[in-house]
Amino acid sequence: MLMPETPGSLALYDELISQLAARRHEKNISQRDLDDIIGCASGLVGKWESKSRRPSAWNLACWLSALECRVHINGQKSER
């Protein structure tokens, strides 16, 4: 079951994608080259970065690895 989209989850996703795109630019890697490094279809990184498609969990992990990035999860107390 997929988690429902909420304003908070969409903002988190947008921030993650923006940071990955910025990291790609920092490393001077083109979208096409990153497609090849990850091993995904041509043009897919561009679709992820423009948010017209979403990467699978596996592709996201490959994307992070290719850019030498890690995701840190910080728990937050929910107010109930």
HUWO-V825679 format. One record per backbone hydrogen bond with DSSP energy under -0.5 kcal/mol. NH is the residue of the N-H (numbers start at 1). CO is the residue of the C=O. If there is no record, write none. Layout:
nh:NH co:CO
nh:NH co:CO
This chain:
nh:10 co:6
nh:11 co:7
nh:12 co:8
nh:13 co:9
nh:14 co:10
nh:15 co:11
nh:16 co:12
nh:17 co:13
nh:18 co:14
nh:19 co:15
nh:20 co:16
nh:21 co:17
nh:22 co:18
nh:23 co:19
nh:24 co:20
nh:25 co:21
nh:26 co:22
nh:27 co:23
nh:28 co:25
nh:29 co:24
nh:34 co:30
nh:35 co:31
nh:36 co:32
nh:37 co:33
nh:38 co:34
nh:39 co:35
nh:40 co:35
nh:44 co:41
nh:47 co:43
nh:48 co:44
nh:49 co:45
nh:50 co:46
nh:51 co:48
nh:52 co:47
nh:53 co:47
nh:60 co:56
nh:61 co:57
nh:62 co:58
nh:63 co:59
nh:64 co:60
nh:65 co:61
nh:66 co:62
nh:67 co:63
nh:68 co:65
nh:69 co:64
nh:74 co:72
nh:75 co:73
nh:80 co:78
